Amino acid sequence: MRLRILSLAAASGAALLAAGLLPAHASAAPSPRSAREGTVSAADLLAKATSCRQISNGMYRTDEETAATVPVCGKNGAVFWKADMDIDCDGQRTANCNEDRDPWFQDDTAFHQSDGRPLKAETLPYVVVPSAGGIWNYSGAGIKGGGVVAVVYRDKVEYAVVGDTGPSGIIGEASYATAKALGIDPDPATGGAGSGVTYILFTNSKVSPIESHSAAVSLGDQLARQFIAAN
């Protein structure tokens, strides 16, 4: 994850998207693979995440230029926050994640595949957590690399893993693949969602191998059912 300062190009791109006027070389956000992964609905997950027992020492910003308004909450064996979604394209170089497509591209991720290589943002749904700092320490809350995350956007649920870390004061970022599956524009330079994304991270969970999305869905569905069943 990088410090992202809104550029004129990004602002112009957002305006074109809002107006439905895409340049000739661009395309509309791709359709997700499915409206929901697993057996738990977005509505049921969001109903459990309506109230917040704040566990962070303060609030996070969603971007470098925004105010700090996002707390990290804890409940029923999970931590969660509601924020925007910036697009992380870091890790292995692919057709859509590279220096030409992403001005902030880095060829590594905080956590690696079972073969030691960085994760592949274009194909693996993963979430970025803030690096440990004065606001919150993710590892102290039972969150680790490969931990399962339910990402909820509108009526869609996508299971992901904790795959990268970002600045200690900014929150709200996920991989190209996560955005694409949720119907969010995954373009690393101009895409993302300005708000309305809920990230539910299940404590003390770990997908093995980290690059197995099917394992994340299987474990995530189990933990999501426990999350909504708890009082």
SEDREN-561633 format. One line per field, with one value per residue: x negated, y, z negated of N, C-alpha, C in turn; residue in one letter; residue number from 1. Coordinates in nm, 2 decimals, decimal comma, padded with zeros to 4 digits, always signed. Atoms other than C-alpha are relative to their C-alpha. Example, Ala and Ser with C-alpha at 12.3 -4.5 7.8 and 13.67 -1.06 7.14 Angstrom:
% residues 2
n.xx: -00,09; +00,09
n.yy: -00,12; -00,11
n.zz: +00,00; +00,00
ca.xx: -01,23; -01,37
ca.yy: -00,45; -00,11
ca.zz: -00,78; -00,71
c.xx: -00,09; +00,08
c.yy: +00,12; +00,11
c.zz: +00,00; -00,08
aa: A; S
i: 1; 2
This chain:
% residues 231
n.xx: -00,08; +00,07; -00,07; -00,06; -00,05; -00,09; +00,06; -00,09; -00,04; -00,09; -00,12; -00,07; -00,05; -00,12; -00,11; -00,05; -00,07; -00,13; -00,09; -00,02; +00,08; +00,13; +00,08; -00,01; +00,09; -00,04; -00,12; -00,08; +00,05; -00,05; -00,10; +00,07; -00,03; -00,13; -00,05; +00,04; +00,07; -00,04; -00,14; -00,04; -00,04; +00,05; -00,09; +00,02; +00,13; -00,01; -00,08; +00,08; +00,11; -00,06; +00,06; +00,15; +00,07; +00,12; +00,12; +00,11; +00,02; -00,04; -00,07; +00,08; -00,04; -00,02; +00,10; +00,09; -00,06; -00,13; +00,00; +00,00; -00,14; -00,04; +00,05; +00,00; -00,09; +00,01; -00,12; -00,03; +00,11; +00,04; +00,02; -00,06; +00,00; -00,07; +00,09; +00,00; +00,09; +00,11; +00,04; +00,14; +00,04; +00,13; +00,04; +00,05; -00,04; -00,09; -00,04; -00,07; +00,07; +00,14; +00,03; -00,07; -00,14; -00,01; +00,10; +00,06; +00,03; +00,12; +00,00; +00,00; -00,11; +00,05; -00,01; +00,03; -00,06; +00,07; +00,13; +00,09; -00,02; -00,11; -00,13; -00,04; -00,12; -00,10; -00,08; -00,03; -00,07; +00,06; -00,03; +00,12; -00,02; +00,09; +00,12; -00,02; +00,04; -00,07; -00,14; -00,05; +00,09; -00,09; +00,04; -00,05; -00,14; -00,02; -00,01; +00,13; +00,00; -00,08; -00,12; -00,11; -00,08; -00,12; -00,01; -00,14; -00,03; -00,14; -00,06; +00,09; +00,10; +00,12; +00,10; +00,13; +00,10; +00,09; +00,11; +00,10; -00,02; +00,01; +00,04; -00,05; -00,11; -00,10; -00,07; -00,10; +00,06; -00,01; +00,07; -00,07; -00,09; -00,11; -00,08; -00,07; -00,11; -00,11; -00,06; +00,06; +00,10; +00,13; +00,11; +00,08; +00,03; -00,13; -00,11; -00,02; -00,13; +00,02; -00,06; -00,10; +00,06; +00,02; +00,11; -00,01; +00,12; -00,03; +00,12; +00,07; -00,02; +00,11; -00,02; +00,12; +00,09; -00,06; -00,05; -00,12; -00,12; -00,10; +00,02; -00,04; -00,14; -00,05; +00,02; -00,07; -00,14; -00,02; +00,02; -00,11; -00,12; +00,02; -00,01; -00,14; -00,07; +00,03; -00,08
n.yy: -00,12; -00,13; -00,13; -00,04; -00,14; -00,01; -00,08; -00,06; +00,11; +00,09; -00,07; -00,01; +00,13; +00,02; -00,08; +00,06; +00,12; -00,04; -00,05; +00,10; -00,03; +00,07; -00,01; +00,11; +00,12; +00,05; +00,09; +00,00; +00,09; +00,13; +00,06; +00,10; +00,15; +00,03; -00,10; +00,04; +00,12; +00,06; +00,02; -00,11; -00,11; -00,13; -00,06; +00,07; -00,04; -00,14; -00,02; +00,02; -00,10; -00,13; -00,07; +00,01; -00,01; -00,05; +00,06; -00,08; -00,11; -00,12; +00,02; +00,00; -00,07; +00,08; -00,04; -00,10; -00,14; +00,00; +00,00; +00,13; +00,02; +00,14; +00,08; +00,15; +00,05; +00,14; +00,06; +00,13; +00,07; -00,07; -00,15; -00,05; -00,15; -00,04; -00,10; +00,00; +00,10; -00,02; +00,12; +00,05; +00,08; +00,04; +00,14; +00,05; -00,08; +00,06; -00,09; -00,12; -00,05; -00,02; -00,14; -00,08; -00,01; -00,05; -00,10; +00,03; +00,15; +00,05; +00,14; +00,08; -00,02; +00,03; +00,14; +00,07; +00,13; +00,11; +00,02; -00,11; -00,11; -00,09; +00,03; -00,05; -00,08; +00,01; +00,12; +00,04; -00,10; -00,02; -00,13; -00,07; -00,05; -00,10; +00,04; -00,03; -00,13; -00,04; +00,01; +00,14; +00,10; +00,11; +00,13; +00,01; +00,03; +00,14; -00,01; +00,04; +00,03; +00,12; +00,01; -00,01; -00,12; -00,01; -00,14; -00,01; -00,13; +00,00; +00,13; +00,11; +00,05; +00,06; +00,04; -00,04; +00,02; -00,12; +00,03; -00,10; -00,11; -00,13; -00,11; +00,02; -00,10; +00,00; +00,13; +00,01; +00,04; +00,15; +00,04; -00,01; +00,11; -00,02; -00,10; +00,06; +00,09; -00,07; -00,09; -00,13; -00,03; +00,04; -00,08; -00,05; -00,14; -00,08; +00,08; +00,00; -00,04; -00,11; +00,03; +00,11; +00,13; +00,05; +00,10; +00,08; +00,08; +00,10; +00,01; +00,13; +00,09; +00,00; +00,09; +00,07; -00,10; -00,13; -00,03; +00,08; -00,08; +00,09; +00,02; -00,12; +00,00; +00,11; -00,04; -00,12; +00,02; +00,06; -00,11; -00,10; +00,05; -00,02; -00,15; -00,05; +00,08; -00,04; -00,11
n.zz: +00,00; -00,01; +00,03; -00,13; +00,00; -00,11; -00,10; -00,09; -00,10; +00,07; +00,02; -00,13; -00,03; +00,08; -00,05; -00,12; +00,04; +00,06; -00,11; -00,10; -00,12; +00,01; -00,12; -00,10; +00,04; +00,13; +00,00; +00,12; +00,10; -00,04; +00,08; +00,09; -00,03; +00,06; +00,09; +00,14; +00,03; +00,13; +00,04; +00,08; -00,08; +00,04; +00,10; +00,13; +00,05; +00,03; +00,12; +00,12; +00,00; +00,01; +00,12; +00,01; +00,12; -00,06; +00,06; -00,04; +00,09; -00,07; -00,13; -00,12; -00,12; -00,12; -00,10; +00,07; +00,01; +00,07; +00,15; +00,07; +00,04; -00,01; +00,11; -00,01; +00,10; +00,03; +00,04; -00,04; -00,06; -00,13; +00,00; -00,13; -00,02; -00,12; -00,06; -00,15; -00,05; -00,09; -00,06; +00,02; -00,11; +00,03; +00,00; -00,13; -00,11; -00,09; -00,11; +00,05; +00,12; -00,03; +00,01; -00,10; +00,04; +00,14; +00,04; +00,13; +00,00; +00,07; -00,04; +00,12; +00,10; +00,14; +00,02; -00,13; -00,03; +00,06; -00,07; +00,03; -00,09; +00,04; -00,04; -00,13; +00,03; -00,11; +00,00; +00,13; +00,09; +00,13; +00,07; +00,06; +00,13; +00,03; +00,08; +00,14; +00,04; +00,12; -00,01; +00,01; -00,04; -00,05; +00,05; +00,14; +00,00; -00,06; -00,15; -00,05; -00,14; -00,03; +00,07; -00,09; +00,01; -00,08; -00,06; -00,04; -00,08; -00,04; +00,03; -00,04; +00,09; -00,06; +00,10; -00,03; +00,11; +00,03; -00,09; -00,01; +00,10; -00,06; +00,10; +00,13; +00,03; -00,11; +00,00; -00,11; -00,13; -00,03; -00,13; -00,13; -00,01; +00,09; -00,06; -00,12; +00,04; +00,07; -00,10; +00,02; -00,11; +00,06; -00,05; +00,11; +00,00; +00,00; +00,04; +00,14; +00,05; +00,09; +00,13; +00,00; +00,01; +00,14; +00,01; +00,12; +00,01; +00,11; +00,08; +00,02; -00,11; -00,09; -00,11; -00,04; -00,03; -00,01; -00,14; -00,03; +00,03; +00,04; +00,14; +00,07; +00,00; +00,09; +00,14; +00,02; +00,01; +00,14; +00,10; -00,02; +00,06; +00,14; +00,03; +00,00; +00,09; +00,14; +00,06
ca.xx: +00,00; -00,12; -00,04; +00,21; +00,26; +00,55; +00,41; +00,58; +00,58; +00,75; +01,00; +01,08; +01,11; +01,36; +01,56; +01,58; +01,69; +01,96; +02,09; +02,08; +01,83; +01,54; +01,25; +01,22; +00,93; +01,12; +01,39; +01,67; +01,60; +01,62; +01,90; +01,81; +01,79; +02,09; +02,31; +02,20; +01,94; +02,04; +02,37; +02,38; +02,55; +02,41; +02,71; +02,65; +02,28; +02,36; +02,63; +02,37; +02,13; +02,37; +02,24; +01,88; +01,69; +01,38; +01,05; +00,82; +00,66; +00,77; +00,91; +00,77; +00,77; +00,89; +00,64; +00,35; +00,57; +00,88; +00,97; +00,92; +01,28; +01,25; +01,22; +01,13; +01,40; +01,41; +01,69; +01,77; +01,42; +01,36; +01,23; +01,39; +01,39; +01,59; +01,39; +01,32; +01,13; +00,80; +00,66; +00,34; +00,16; -00,16; -00,35; -00,41; -00,40; -00,10; +00,08; +00,28; +00,05; -00,29; -00,47; -00,29; +00,05; -00,01; -00,20; -00,26; -00,35; -00,59; -00,71; -00,67; -00,40; -00,43; -00,33; -00,43; -00,30; -00,40; -00,68; -00,83; -00,72; -00,51; -00,14; +00,04; +00,28; +00,45; +00,57; +00,57; +00,83; +00,64; +00,67; +00,41; +00,39; +00,23; -00,13; -00,15; -00,16; -00,01; +00,34; +00,36; +00,14; +00,31; +00,10; +00,19; +00,55; +00,49; +00,47; +00,19; +00,08; +00,31; +00,59; +00,94; +01,14; +01,50; +01,52; +01,87; +01,98; +02,35; +02,51; +02,19; +01,95; +01,60; +01,36; +01,00; +00,68; +00,46; +00,19; +00,01; -00,05; -00,03; -00,10; -00,03; +00,23; +00,43; +00,69; +00,91; +00,73; +00,76; +00,61; +00,71; +00,88; +01,09; +01,22; +01,30; +01,50; +01,71; +01,79; +01,56; +01,34; +01,00; +00,79; +00,50; +00,46; +00,83; +01,04; +01,16; +01,47; +01,50; +01,69; +01,93; +01,68; +01,69; +01,38; +01,44; +01,12; +01,16; +00,91; +00,66; +00,75; +00,50; +00,55; +00,29; +00,16; +00,22; +00,27; +00,56; +00,87; +01,09; +00,95; +01,02; +01,38; +01,43; +01,28; +01,43; +01,78; +01,75; +01,62; +01,88; +02,16; +02,01; +01,98; +02,35; +02,46; +02,29; +02,48
ca.yy: +00,00; +00,35; +00,70; +00,80; +01,17; +01,24; +01,36; +01,57; +01,26; +01,05; +01,32; +01,36; +00,98; +00,97; +01,25; +01,07; +00,75; +00,93; +01,09; +00,76; +00,90; +00,66; +00,73; +00,50; +00,29; +00,24; -00,01; -00,03; -00,21; -00,59; -00,80; -01,00; -01,38; -01,40; -01,18; -01,37; -01,62; -01,87; -01,91; -01,58; -01,28; -00,93; -00,81; -01,06; -00,96; -00,59; -00,63; -00,76; -00,48; -00,19; -00,11; -00,05; -00,14; +00,06; -00,13; +00,12; +00,40; +00,66; +00,70; +00,63; +00,84; +00,68; +00,88; +01,12; +01,43; +01,32; +01,36; +01,07; +00,93; +00,55; +00,34; -00,03; -00,22; -00,56; -00,81; -01,18; -01,31; -01,05; -00,69; -00,47; -00,12; +00,06; +00,27; +00,32; +00,09; +00,19; -00,06; -00,25; -00,39; -00,48; -00,81; -01,02; -00,83; -00,92; -00,77; -00,53; -00,49; -00,34; -00,01; +00,10; +00,05; +00,15; +00,47; +00,33; -00,03; -00,22; -00,57; -00,71; -00,77; -00,80; -01,16; -01,43; -01,73; -02,08; -02,08; -01,76; -01,54; -01,22; -01,24; -01,18; -00,89; -00,94; -01,29; -01,32; -01,14; -00,99; -00,69; -00,44; -00,37; -00,06; -00,12; -00,13; +00,21; +00,42; +00,39; +00,01; -00,30; -00,56; -00,85; -00,77; -00,82; -01,17; -01,06; -01,22; -01,27; -01,51; -01,44; -01,45; -01,14; -01,10; -00,79; -00,66; -00,40; -00,33; -00,68; -00,87; -01,07; -01,16; -01,36; -01,25; -01,29; -01,04; -01,00; -00,67; -00,38; -00,01; +00,33; +00,33; +00,61; +00,51; +00,23; +00,10; -00,09; -00,43; -00,61; -00,57; -00,91; -00,82; -00,51; -00,69; -00,96; -00,70; -00,51; -00,22; -00,06; -00,23; +00,02; +00,09; +00,45; +00,57; +00,29; +00,20; +00,29; +00,62; +00,47; +00,19; -00,10; -00,31; -00,52; -00,80; -00,97; -01,30; -01,32; -01,60; -01,74; -01,84; -01,98; -02,24; -02,20; -01,82; -01,82; -02,07; -01,86; -02,17; -02,23; -01,87; -01,91; -02,24; -02,11; -01,77; -01,90; -02,11; -01,81; -01,58; -01,81; -01,81; -01,43; -01,38; -01,66; -01,51; -01,27
ca.zz: +00,00; +00,08; -00,04; +00,23; +00,29; +00,52; +00,85; +01,12; +01,35; +01,08; +01,01; +01,38; +01,42; +01,13; +01,28; +01,61; +01,44; +01,24; +01,56; +01,75; +02,00; +02,02; +02,26; +02,56; +02,40; +02,07; +01,98; +01,73; +01,41; +01,48; +01,34; +01,03; +01,04; +00,82; +00,60; +00,29; +00,19; -00,07; -00,25; -00,45; -00,30; -00,30; -00,49; -00,77; -00,80; -00,79; -01,06; -01,30; -01,21; -01,28; -01,63; -01,71; -02,02; -01,93; -01,99; -01,82; -02,02; -01,76; -01,41; -01,07; -00,76; -00,43; -00,22; -00,30; -00,24; -00,44; -00,81; -01,06; -01,10; -01,08; -01,40; -01,42; -01,60; -01,77; -01,81; -01,81; -01,72; -01,45; -01,40; -01,14; -00,99; -00,73; -00,48; -00,11; +00,12; +00,28; +00,52; +00,43; +00,74; +00,56; +00,58; +00,89; +01,22; +01,44; +01,74; +01,52; +01,22; +01,32; +01,34; +01,65; +01,51; +01,15; +01,06; +00,71; +00,81; +00,58; +00,67; +00,32; +00,06; -00,32; -00,31; -00,05; +00,12; +00,00; +00,26; +00,12; +00,40; +00,35; +00,38; +00,71; +00,67; +01,01; +00,93; +00,55; +00,33; +00,04; -00,20; -00,32; -00,69; -00,84; -00,97; -01,35; -01,51; -01,78; -01,65; -01,64; -01,62; -01,40; -01,53; -01,89; -01,79; -01,65; -01,29; -01,09; -00,73; -00,56; -00,80; -00,65; -00,57; -00,46; -00,23; -00,19; +00,07; +00,13; +00,16; +00,24; +00,02; +00,12; -00,10; -00,10; -00,30; -00,48; -00,22; -00,26; -00,50; -00,44; -00,62; -00,99; -00,97; -00,66; -00,62; -00,33; -00,05; +00,12; +00,42; +00,78; +00,76; +00,46; +00,63; +00,95; +00,77; +00,59; +00,91; +00,81; +01,09; +01,02; +01,21; +00,98; +01,09; +01,12; +00,98; +00,63; +00,42; +00,23; -00,06; -00,16; -00,20; -00,52; -00,61; -00,86; -00,97; -01,17; -01,45; -01,49; -01,15; -00,88; -00,53; -00,42; -00,16; -00,16; +00,22; +00,21; +00,26; +00,23; -00,11; -00,21; -00,10; -00,29; -00,61; -00,57; -00,53; -00,85; -01,05; -00,90; -01,02; -01,37; -01,36; -01,28; -01,52; -01,83; -02,06
c.xx: -00,09; +00,08; +00,06; +00,06; +00,08; -00,06; +00,11; +00,05; +00,10; +00,13; +00,08; +00,06; +00,13; +00,12; +00,06; +00,08; +00,14; +00,09; +00,03; -00,07; -00,14; -00,08; +00,00; -00,08; +00,05; +00,12; +00,07; -00,05; +00,06; +00,10; -00,07; +00,04; +00,14; +00,04; -00,04; -00,08; +00,04; +00,15; +00,05; +00,02; -00,07; +00,08; -00,02; -00,13; +00,01; +00,08; -00,08; -00,11; +00,06; -00,05; -00,14; -00,05; -00,15; -00,12; -00,13; -00,02; +00,04; +00,07; -00,10; +00,05; +00,02; -00,10; -00,08; +00,07; +00,13; -00,02; +00,00; +00,14; +00,03; -00,06; -00,01; +00,08; -00,02; +00,13; +00,00; -00,12; -00,05; -00,03; +00,05; -00,01; +00,08; -00,07; +00,03; -00,08; -00,09; -00,04; -00,15; -00,03; -00,14; -00,02; -00,05; +00,06; +00,09; +00,05; +00,06; -00,06; -00,15; -00,02; +00,07; +00,14; +00,03; -00,12; -00,07; -00,05; -00,13; +00,00; -00,01; +00,13; -00,05; +00,00; -00,01; +00,07; -00,08; -00,13; -00,10; +00,02; +00,11; +00,13; +00,03; +00,13; +00,11; +00,09; +00,04; +00,07; -00,08; +00,02; -00,13; +00,04; -00,10; -00,12; +00,02; -00,05; +00,08; +00,15; +00,05; -00,12; +00,08; -00,04; +00,04; +00,14; +00,03; +00,02; -00,14; +00,01; +00,06; +00,13; +00,12; +00,08; +00,12; +00,01; +00,14; +00,02; +00,14; +00,05; -00,10; -00,10; -00,11; -00,10; -00,14; -00,09; -00,07; -00,13; -00,11; +00,02; -00,03; -00,04; +00,08; +00,12; +00,11; +00,06; +00,10; -00,07; +00,00; -00,06; +00,10; +00,11; +00,12; +00,10; +00,08; +00,11; +00,12; +00,06; -00,05; -00,11; -00,14; -00,12; -00,08; -00,03; +00,13; +00,12; +00,02; +00,14; -00,03; +00,04; +00,08; -00,06; -00,02; -00,10; +00,02; -00,11; +00,02; -00,13; -00,05; +00,03; -00,12; +00,04; -00,14; +00,03; +00,07; +00,06; +00,12; +00,13; +00,11; +00,00; +00,05; +00,16; +00,06; -00,01; +00,08; +00,15; +00,03; -00,01; +00,11; +00,13; -00,01; +00,01; +00,14; +00,08; -00,02; +00,09; -00,08
c.yy: +00,12; +00,11; +00,05; +00,14; +00,01; +00,09; +00,06; -00,11; -00,09; +00,07; +00,01; -00,14; -00,03; +00,08; -00,07; -00,13; +00,03; +00,05; -00,11; +00,02; -00,05; +00,03; -00,13; -00,12; -00,06; -00,09; +00,01; -00,11; -00,14; -00,05; -00,09; -00,14; -00,04; +00,11; -00,03; -00,13; -00,06; +00,00; +00,12; +00,12; +00,13; +00,07; -00,05; +00,05; +00,15; +00,03; -00,02; +00,11; +00,14; +00,08; -00,03; +00,01; +00,03; -00,07; +00,08; +00,12; +00,13; -00,04; +00,00; +00,09; -00,11; +00,03; +00,11; +00,13; +00,00; +00,00; -00,14; -00,03; -00,15; -00,08; -00,15; -00,05; -00,15; -00,06; -00,15; -00,07; +00,07; +00,15; +00,05; +00,15; +00,02; +00,12; +00,00; -00,12; +00,06; -00,13; -00,03; -00,09; -00,05; -00,15; -00,04; +00,09; -00,09; +00,10; +00,13; +00,06; +00,01; +00,15; +00,09; +00,03; +00,07; +00,09; -00,03; -00,15; -00,03; -00,15; -00,10; +00,02; -00,04; -00,15; -00,07; -00,13; -00,12; -00,03; +00,11; +00,12; +00,10; -00,04; +00,06; +00,08; -00,01; -00,12; -00,04; +00,11; +00,01; +00,14; +00,05; +00,05; +00,11; -00,06; +00,04; +00,14; +00,04; -00,01; -00,14; -00,09; -00,12; -00,14; -00,02; -00,03; -00,13; +00,00; -00,03; -00,01; -00,13; -00,02; +00,03; +00,13; -00,01; +00,15; +00,02; +00,14; -00,02; -00,14; -00,11; -00,03; -00,07; -00,04; +00,02; -00,04; +00,13; -00,03; +00,11; +00,10; +00,13; +00,10; -00,02; +00,09; -00,01; -00,14; +00,00; -00,03; -00,15; -00,02; +00,02; -00,11; +00,01; +00,10; -00,05; -00,09; +00,07; +00,10; +00,15; +00,02; -00,03; +00,07; +00,06; +00,15; +00,08; -00,07; +00,01; +00,05; +00,11; -00,03; -00,13; -00,14; -00,04; -00,12; -00,07; -00,11; -00,10; -00,03; -00,14; -00,10; +00,01; -00,10; -00,06; -00,09; +00,14; +00,03; -00,08; +00,08; -00,10; -00,03; +00,12; +00,00; -00,10; +00,04; +00,13; -00,02; -00,06; +00,11; +00,10; -00,05; +00,00; +00,14; +00,04; -00,08; +00,05; +00,12; +00,12
c.zz: +00,00; -00,05; +00,13; -00,02; +00,13; +00,11; +00,09; +00,09; -00,07; -00,01; +00,13; +00,04; -00,08; +00,05; +00,13; -00,03; -00,05; +00,11; +00,10; +00,13; -00,01; +00,13; +00,08; -00,05; -00,13; +00,02; -00,13; -00,09; +00,03; -00,10; -00,10; +00,04; -00,05; -00,09; -00,14; +00,00; -00,13; -00,02; -00,08; +00,09; -00,05; -00,10; -00,14; -00,06; -00,04; -00,13; -00,13; -00,01; -00,01; -00,12; -00,01; -00,15; +00,04; -00,08; +00,04; -00,09; +00,06; +00,13; +00,11; +00,11; +00,11; +00,11; -00,07; -00,02; -00,08; -00,15; -00,06; -00,06; -00,01; -00,12; +00,04; -00,12; -00,03; -00,05; +00,05; +00,08; +00,13; -00,04; +00,13; +00,01; +00,13; +00,06; +00,15; +00,05; +00,10; +00,06; -00,01; +00,12; -00,02; +00,01; +00,14; +00,12; +00,09; +00,10; -00,06; -00,13; +00,03; +00,00; +00,10; -00,03; -00,13; -00,04; -00,13; -00,01; -00,08; +00,03; -00,12; -00,08; -00,14; -00,03; +00,14; +00,01; -00,07; +00,07; -00,02; +00,08; -00,05; +00,05; +00,14; -00,01; +00,11; -00,01; -00,15; -00,08; -00,13; -00,04; -00,06; -00,14; -00,03; -00,08; -00,15; -00,03; -00,12; +00,00; -00,03; +00,04; +00,04; -00,06; -00,15; -00,01; +00,06; +00,15; +00,05; +00,16; +00,04; -00,08; +00,09; -00,03; +00,09; +00,05; +00,05; +00,07; +00,06; -00,04; +00,03; -00,12; +00,07; -00,11; +00,06; -00,11; -00,03; +00,08; +00,00; -00,12; +00,06; -00,11; -00,13; -00,03; +00,10; +00,01; +00,13; +00,13; +00,01; +00,14; +00,12; +00,01; -00,09; +00,06; +00,12; -00,03; -00,05; +00,10; -00,01; +00,11; -00,06; +00,05; -00,11; -00,01; -00,02; -00,06; -00,15; -00,03; -00,11; -00,14; +00,01; +00,00; -00,14; +00,01; -00,13; -00,01; -00,12; -00,07; -00,01; +00,11; +00,10; +00,11; +00,04; +00,12; +00,02; +00,14; +00,04; -00,03; -00,04; -00,15; -00,08; +00,00; -00,09; -00,14; -00,03; -00,02; -00,14; -00,11; +00,01; -00,07; -00,15; -00,04; -00,01; -00,11; -00,15; -00,04; -00,01
aa: M; R; L; R; I; L; S; L; A; A; A; S; G; A; A; L; L; A; A; G; L; L; P; A; H; A; S; A; A; P; S; P; R; S; A; R; E; G; T; V; S; A; A; D; L; L; A; K; A; T; S; C; R; Q; I; S; N; G; M; Y; R; T; D; E; E; T; A; A; T; V; P; V; C; G; K; N; G; A; V; F; W; K; A; D; M; D; I; D; C; D; G; Q; R; T; A; N; C; N; E; D; R; D; P; W; F; Q; D; D; T; A; F; H; Q; S; D; G; R; P; L; K; A; E; T; L; P; Y; V; V; V; P; S; A; G; G; I; W; N; Y; S; G; A; G; I; K; G; G; G; V; V; A; V; V; Y; R; D; K; V; E; Y; A; V; V; G; D; T; G; P; S; G; I; I; G; E; A; S; Y; A; T; A; K; A; L; G; I; D; P; D; P; A; T; G; G; A; G; S; G; V; T; Y; I; L; F; T; N; S; K; V; S; P; I; E; S; H; S; A; A; V; S; L; G; D; Q; L; A; R; Q; F; I; A; A; N
i: 1; 2; 3; 4; 5; 6; 7; 8; 9; 10; 11; 12; 13; 14; 15; 16; 17; 18; 19; 20; 21; 22; 23; 24; 25; 26; 27; 28; 29; 30; 31; 32; 33; 34; 35; 36; 37; 38; 39; 40; 41; 42; 43; 44; 45; 46; 47; 48; 49; 50; 51; 52; 53; 54; 55; 56; 57; 58; 59; 60; 61; 62; 63; 64; 65; 66; 67; 68; 69; 70; 71; 72; 73; 74; 75; 76; 77; 78; 79; 80; 81; 82; 83; 84; 85; 86; 87; 88; 89; 90; 91; 92; 93; 94; 95; 96; 97; 98; 99; 100; 101; 102; 103; 104; 105; 106; 107; 108; 109; 110; 111; 112; 113; 114; 115; 116; 117; 118; 119; 120; 121; 122; 123; 124; 125; 126; 127; 128; 129; 130; 131; 132; 133; 134; 135; 136; 137; 138; 139; 140; 141; 142; 143; 144; 145; 146; 147; 148; 149; 150; 151; 152; 153; 154; 155; 156; 157; 158; 159; 160; 161; 162; 163; 164; 165; 166; 167; 168; 169; 170; 171; 172; 173; 174; 175; 176; 177; 178; 179; 180; 181; 182; 183; 184; 185; 186; 187; 188; 189; 190; 191; 192; 193; 194; 195; 196; 197; 198; 199; 200; 201; 202; 203; 204; 205; 206; 207; 208; 209; 210; 211; 212; 213; 214; 215; 216; 217; 218; 219; 220; 221; 222; 223; 224; 225; 226; 227; 228; 229; 230; 231
